[in-house]
Amino acid sequence: MREPVIARGDMSDVLNPSVIRFHGGYLNLYSEYDGQKWHTALAISADGVKWEKRGRVLSPSGWEGDIAANGSAAVVGEEIFYWYQAGDPPRVTLARSKDGVTWRKQPEVAIQMGPLGSFDERGVADPYVIRAGDEFYLFYLGQDRARRQRLGVARSSDGVKWEKLRSNPILELGAPAAFDENGLGEPAVWSSGGSYWMLYTGRDRGERRRIGLARSADGVHWTRDPSLQPIAGTESWDREVVCDPSVEVTGDQVRAWFGGGDLARPDQGLHGQIGLGFLK
């Protein structure tokens, strides 16, 4: 779609959509930046195209510092689980809700930073959770001491306690001059046609962001898929940044909600807004 489906309004940025089906409609738990802190806000929709903002549902408190956002939602039984980024250095924690409006933050951090020398010793962020059989898989950004940002995965039987896989990192930085040579983040994963697929955000040296595609036979070992050229913005509002995909698969169609911005910056101040596209 040419225009944003969720505009930033009086916020500096709205980004990081996480869209789920719930009670016959769609919920979108997205991130908004007010110029000082990142919050999680809620929008609702009957079709995933036209959205009605319902306001903030999570704000940072205590150790979370200035961020409680950049999350991934899933329906688990009668509840919504929302794994989100918090703290500095960043970690992944969990909140739970029965309606998407009122949330209970869990006291324990879900995904901690890795040990000294690991690929994620300086931060874990950008979670995206899928369910495969009886297990949950959480894909995330890991940052090392050199500030390299690569992708990892953790596994859980209940969505609360997680174990990182020894195969991490699952996707390395791109080659010199590639669209993702400066960092990877914001993975969105689904299964189709006997394979796992991942849209992820790549950063180049100028902090311009585009979305690439990777493929896996088992969800653990990944390779880039060159059949899709990196997805760049084509409109004035997303010309410098396309990031933060959240996907829905219906039949042969994959539609993706994403963040876009007209300024190439690493964190905020992008004039971020949320769009909708279709993967062919």
Helices and strands as residue ranges (DSSP letters): E 13-15, E 19-22, E 25-33, E 38-45, E 52-58, G 62-64, E 68-76, E 79-86, E 91-97, E 103-105, E 123-132, E 135-143, E 149-156, E 163-164, E 183-192, E 195-203, E 209-216, E 222-224, G 236-238, E 241-250, E 253-261, E 273-279
